[in-house]
Structures are given as structure tokens and as C-alpha cells.
Amino acid sequence: MLPSHYRRCYGCGPDHGAGLRMRLTVGQQASIHAQLEVTDDHQGAPGLAHGGLLACALDEALGTVAWLLGTPAVTARLETEYLTPVPVGSVLHIHARCTGVTGRKISLVAEGRRNGPTGSPAVRATALFLAVDLEHFTTHGRVHDVAQAMADPDFDTIRRAFGINP
Ligand SMILES: CCCCCCCC/C=C\CCCCCCCC(=O)SCCNC(=O)CCNC(=O)[C@H](O)C(C)(C)COP(=O)(O)OP(=O)(O)OC[C@H]1O[C@@H](n2cnc3c(N)ncnc32)[C@H](O)[C@@H]1OP(=O)(O)O
């Protein structure tokens, strides 16, 4: 199981009060398994998960695969297919994997299944991530947030955990 890459991440951060708190584990080769518990807080239509939130959960798993490759990367393109509704109370089992790397471009796919990791897919995504350097975050984000993340006493452990070379 991987630690959260950033404690305040909406997808996986333990310090995010309203976040998804996804649990992510490393799979075979360049892949990630993740689970999302769909709760009352995740509804779009009554009793059903919001589609944008499901896209977020897939994005989190896809981004974690990209980091397994040893570089921070950001989503450039994310295409999502919704195959069946996902009700509150279900656990979405997500599998995300890398399908190819060309220069800075990282191609990935993900599937989310209900009723266990071998259930039929409810949602699918195809994505392009672009590898970026740390400057991307300090230029476009807030320097003090980046500094705070790097000052986390667990930051070295987090970096080492992501230093798995598939
Ligand atoms: C101390 C702390 C540090 C922590 C670091 C942690 C890292 C994370 C680690 C783990 C994360 C796990 C979980 C996270 C999951 C969530 C991920 C997100 O939600 S990310 C947020 C949303 N995404 C953005 O905000 C991007 C906004 N866009 C941009 O910044 C730029 O557009 C960017 C970087 C994507 C590309 O800009 P350019 O200037 O670098 O690159 P150009 O030259 O435009 O393109 C390069 C190549 O890519 C293609 N390309 C670019 N965008 C494309 C697109 N949308 N569709 C298709 N191709 C595209 C281009 O055609 C070009 O291809 P040709 O080299 O010519 O073949």
C-alpha cells in the first residue's frame, strides 16, 4: 500500500476533511489498484455517484501510476466512459495502468468495477499525462504549499515508497 503523496490531496490525503481518502496499492508492472467507497457525500443524482467525482477517482489512480514511473506528472487529457450507474454503498475497485511512454507523454487507461475487482466495469478512462518538473508546482501553485509538503517529516518515506521501479 502506498502512502498518500500529499496529506491534503483531495483524492488520497488523510488530512483532507472532505476528500475521497482513497487507498492505493501497487499492482503488477506499471499499475495501481485503488478503492473508492461511495458514500452519501458523493451523490449527483439521488443515491448515485456523481460522474465528475468518479472521474476524479480514476484521475487519482492514473496520476499515481505516472508517479510510479519516477516523475511528477499532470493530467493533460482525461476521457471517461460511464457504463453503469454506481450506487451509494458500493465500493469501486479501480485498476489503472500505463500503456506507453513517449518522451514526456505518458498514456494510461483505468477501469472501475463494482462488486469486487473482477466485477463488470462501471466506468473506464483513457488519459494522457505530461511529466513536469517541480517548477510546475512552484510556478503555478503556491510556493508555501510545496515547501510545507516537502517539510512533511514523512516526505522521504513517501518519496521512497513511490521509488518502486516497475
Ligand atoms: C513537493 C511536492 C511535489 C509533489 C508532486 C506531486 C506530483 C503528483 C504525484 C502523484 C499524483 C497522484 C495523484 C494526482 C492525480 C491528479 C492529477 C491532476 O489532477 S493534475 C491537475 C490537472 N492538470 C493540470 O492542471 C494540467 C494543466 N496543463 C498544463 O499545465 C500544461 O498544458 C501541460 C503541462 C499538460 C502541457 O504543457 P507543456 O507546455 O508542458 O507541453 P506542450 O508543449 O503543450 O505539449 C507537450 C506534448 O504533449 C501534447 N499535449 C499537451 N496537452 C495535450 C492534450 N490535452 N491532449 C493531447 N496532447 C497534448 C502536445 O501536443 C505535445 O506533443 P508533441 O511533443 O508535440 O508530440
The ligand as an SDF file (V2000), in Angstrom:
LIG
                    3D

 67 69  0  0  0  0  0  0  0  0999 V2000
    6.6830   18.8230   -3.2960 C   0  0  0  0  0  0  0  0  0  0  0  0
    5.5640   18.4040   -3.8530 C   0  0  0  0  0  0  0  0  0  0  0  0
    5.5800   17.9480   -5.2270 C   0  0  0  0  0  0  0  0  0  0  0  0
    4.5670   16.9680   -5.3240 C   0  0  0  0  0  0  0  0  0  0  0  0
    4.4390   16.4870   -6.6840 C   0  0  0  0  0  0  0  0  0  0  0  0
    3.3280   15.5200   -6.7400 C   0  0  0  0  0  0  0  0  0  0  0  0
    3.0890   15.1030   -8.1180 C   0  0  0  0  0  0  0  0  0  0  0  0
    1.9190   14.2340   -8.1960 C   0  0  0  0  0  0  0  0  0  0  0  0
    2.2420   12.8770   -7.7950 C   0  0  0  0  0  0  0  0  0  0  0  0
    1.3200   11.9900   -7.6910 C   0  0  0  0  0  0  0  0  0  0  0  0
   -0.0280   12.4250   -8.0530 C   0  0  0  0  0  0  0  0  0  0  0  0
   -1.0190   11.4130   -7.9150 C   0  0  0  0  0  0  0  0  0  0  0  0
   -2.4230   11.8800   -7.9470 C   0  0  0  0  0  0  0  0  0  0  0  0
   -2.6700   13.1540   -8.6380 C   0  0  0  0  0  0  0  0  0  0  0  0
   -3.7710   12.9660   -9.6130 C   0  0  0  0  0  0  0  0  0  0  0  0
   -4.3240   14.2170  -10.0700 C   0  0  0  0  0  0  0  0  0  0  0  0
   -3.6010   14.7420  -11.2730 C   0  0  0  0  0  0  0  0  0  0  0  0
   -4.1500   16.0750  -11.6120 C   0  0  0  0  0  0  0  0  0  0  0  0
   -5.2770   16.3300  -11.4130 O   0  0  0  0  0  0  0  0  0  0  0  0
   -3.1020   17.2360  -12.3080 S   0  0  0  0  0  0  0  0  0  0  0  0
   -4.1270   18.7040  -12.3820 C   0  0  0  0  0  0  0  0  0  0  0  0
   -4.8610   18.8650  -13.6560 C   0  0  0  0  0  0  0  0  0  0  0  0
   -3.9790   19.1150  -14.7690 N   0  0  0  0  0  0  0  0  0  0  0  0
   -3.3830   20.3080  -14.9340 C   0  0  0  0  0  0  0  0  0  0  0  0
   -3.5350   21.2320  -14.1800 O   0  0  0  0  0  0  0  0  0  0  0  0
   -2.5120   20.4570  -16.1560 C   0  0  0  0  0  0  0  0  0  0  0  0
   -2.6890   21.8150  -16.7970 C   0  0  0  0  0  0  0  0  0  0  0  0
   -1.9600   21.8530  -18.0680 N   0  0  0  0  0  0  0  0  0  0  0  0
   -0.6550   22.1590  -18.1230 C   0  0  0  0  0  0  0  0  0  0  0  0
   -0.0410   22.5000  -17.1240 O   0  0  0  0  0  0  0  0  0  0  0  0
    0.0100   22.0480  -19.4810 C   0  0  0  0  0  0  0  0  0  0  0  0
   -0.9500   22.1250  -20.5070 O   0  0  0  0  0  0  0  0  0  0  0  0
    0.7740   20.6930  -19.6100 C   0  0  0  0  0  0  0  0  0  0  0  0
    1.8990   20.5940  -18.5650 C   0  0  0  0  0  0  0  0  0  0  0  0
   -0.1560   19.4800  -19.5010 C   0  0  0  0  0  0  0  0  0  0  0  0
    1.4080   20.6200  -21.0250 C   0  0  0  0  0  0  0  0  0  0  0  0
    2.0490   21.8290  -21.2690 O   0  0  0  0  0  0  0  0  0  0  0  0
    3.5710   21.8680  -21.7870 P   0  0  0  0  0  0  0  0  0  0  0  0
    3.8670   23.2700  -22.2080 O   0  0  0  0  0  0  0  0  0  0  0  0
    4.4810   21.2630  -20.7660 O   0  0  0  0  0  0  0  0  0  0  0  0
    3.6090   20.8550  -23.0010 O   0  0  0  0  0  0  0  0  0  0  0  0
    3.1750   21.1410  -24.5190 P   0  0  0  0  0  0  0  0  0  0  0  0
    4.3980   21.5800  -25.2460 O   0  0  0  0  0  0  0  0  0  0  0  0
    1.9310   21.9300  -24.6080 O   0  0  0  0  0  0  0  0  0  0  0  0
    2.8330   19.6320  -25.0020 O   0  0  0  0  0  0  0  0  0  0  0  0
    3.7980   18.6020  -24.9780 C   0  0  0  0  0  0  0  0  0  0  0  0
    3.2450   17.4730  -25.8150 C   0  0  0  0  0  0  0  0  0  0  0  0
    2.0110   16.9870  -25.2190 O   0  0  0  0  0  0  0  0  0  0  0  0
    0.9150   17.1550  -26.1410 C   0  0  0  0  0  0  0  0  0  0  0  0
   -0.2610   17.5930  -25.3910 N   0  0  0  0  0  0  0  0  0  0  0  0
   -0.3270   18.5360  -24.4380 C   0  0  0  0  0  0  0  0  0  0  0  0
   -1.5730   18.6630  -23.9740 N   0  0  0  0  0  0  0  0  0  0  0  0
   -2.3260   17.7670  -24.6580 C   0  0  0  0  0  0  0  0  0  0  0  0
   -3.6970   17.4140  -24.6000 C   0  0  0  0  0  0  0  0  0  0  0  0
   -4.5450   17.9960  -23.7760 N   0  0  0  0  0  0  0  0  0  0  0  0
   -4.1330   16.4370  -25.4440 N   0  0  0  0  0  0  0  0  0  0  0  0
   -3.2570   15.8130  -26.2900 C   0  0  0  0  0  0  0  0  0  0  0  0
   -1.9290   16.1100  -26.3720 N   0  0  0  0  0  0  0  0  0  0  0  0
   -1.4850   17.0650  -25.5600 C   0  0  0  0  0  0  0  0  0  0  0  0
    1.3830   18.2460  -27.1220 C   0  0  0  0  0  0  0  0  0  0  0  0
    0.7010   18.1670  -28.3530 O   0  0  0  0  0  0  0  0  0  0  0  0
    2.8680   17.9420  -27.2180 C   0  0  0  0  0  0  0  0  0  0  0  0
    3.0050   16.8360  -28.0770 O   0  0  0  0  0  0  0  0  0  0  0  0
    4.2980   16.6890  -29.0450 P   0  0  0  0  0  0  0  0  0  0  0  0
    5.5120   16.6870  -28.1440 O   0  0  0  0  0  0  0  0  0  0  0  0
    4.2550   17.8790  -29.9420 O   0  0  0  0  0  0  0  0  0  0  0  0
    4.0810   15.3740  -29.7470 O   0  0  0  0  0  0  0  0  0  0  0  0
  1  2  1  0
  2  3  1  0
  3  4  1  0
  4  5  1  0
  5  6  1  0
  6  7  1  0
  7  8  1  0
  8  9  1  0
  9 10  2  0
 10 11  1  0
 11 12  1  0
 12 13  1  0
 13 14  1  0
 14 15  1  0
 15 16  1  0
 16 17  1  0
 17 18  1  0
 18 19  2  0
 18 20  1  0
 20 21  1  0
 21 22  1  0
 22 23  1  0
 23 24  1  0
 24 25  2  0
 24 26  1  0
 26 27  1  0
 27 28  1  0
 28 29  1  0
 29 30  2  0
 29 31  1  0
 31 32  1  0
 31 33  1  0
 33 34  1  0
 33 35  1  0
 33 36  1  0
 36 37  1  0
 37 38  1  0
 38 39  2  0
 38 40  1  0
 38 41  1  0
 41 42  1  0
 42 43  2  0
 42 44  1  0
 42 45  1  0
 45 46  1  0
 46 47  1  0
 47 48  1  0
 47 62  1  0
 48 49  1  0
 49 50  1  0
 49 60  1  0
 50 51  1  0
 50 59  1  0
 51 52  2  0
 52 53  1  0
 53 54  1  0
 53 59  2  0
 54 55  1  0
 54 56  2  0
 56 57  1  0
 57 58  2  0
 58 59  1  0
 60 61  1  0
 60 62  1  0
 62 63  1  0
 63 64  1  0
 64 65  2  0
 64 66  1  0
 64 67  1  0
M  END
$$$$
